[in-house]
């Protein structure tokens, strides 16, 4: 049975801002939507293979956090096996400081 996907409010806000940024700075709403579509499609694969990406364990606080790179972005997520849910915490630009978010 597949896992369900749950986006945090922060992740949804970050996707919205990413779309606005690309649309505004590159004058391409279509490119912005395409990027969001690639990210959400990648996230949907986690419903079938939620543990495909390794855990990040730099500190005890991060236990269970996984990072999925897609294009120039990183999807930060965790897996709840009891509820069979993939929790998407953040969708960020790849060069951002991950430690400041966790």
GIURZI-V391871 format. One record per residue. N is the residue number from 0. RES is the residue in three letters. SS is DSSP state (alpha for helix, beta for strand, coil for the rest). BURIAL is I if it has 16 or more other C-alpha atoms within 10 Angstrom, else O. Layout:
BEGIN
n = <N N>
res = <RES RES>
ss = <SS SS>
burial = <BURIAL BURIAL>
END
This chain:
BEGIN
n = <0 1 2 3 4 5 6 7 8 9 10 11 12 13 14 15 16 17 18 19 20 21 22 23 24 25 26 27 28 29 30 31 32 33 34 35 36 37 38 39 40 41 42 43 44 45 46 47 48 49 50 51 52 53 54 55 56 57 58 59 60 61 62 63 64 65 66 67 68 69 70 71 72 73 74 75 76 77 78 79 80 81 82 83 84 85 86 87 88 89 90 91 92 93 94 95 96 97 98 99 100 101>
res = <UNK UNK UNK UNK UNK UNK UNK UNK UNK UNK UNK UNK UNK UNK UNK UNK UNK UNK UNK UNK UNK UNK UNK UNK UNK UNK UNK UNK UNK UNK UNK UNK UNK UNK UNK UNK UNK UNK UNK UNK UNK UNK UNK UNK UNK UNK UNK UNK UNK UNK UNK UNK UNK UNK UNK UNK UNK UNK UNK UNK UNK UNK UNK UNK UNK UNK UNK UNK UNK UNK UNK UNK UNK UNK UNK UNK UNK UNK UNK UNK UNK UNK UNK UNK UNK UNK UNK UNK UNK UNK UNK UNK UNK UNK UNK UNK UNK UNK UNK UNK UNK UNK>
ss = <coil coil coil beta beta beta beta coil alpha alpha alpha alpha alpha alpha alpha alpha alpha alpha alpha alpha alpha alpha alpha alpha alpha coil coil coil alpha alpha alpha alpha alpha alpha alpha alpha alpha alpha alpha alpha alpha alpha alpha alpha alpha coil coil coil coil coil coil coil coil coil beta beta coil coil coil alpha alpha alpha coil coil beta beta beta beta beta beta coil coil beta beta beta beta beta beta beta beta coil coil coil coil beta beta beta beta beta beta beta beta beta coil coil coil coil alpha alpha alpha coil coil>
burial = <O O I I I O I O O O I O O I I O O I I I O I I O O O O O I O O I I O I I O O I O O O I I O I I O O I O O O O O O O O O O O O O O I I I I I I O O I I I I I I I O O O O O I I I I I I I I I O O O O O O O O O>
END
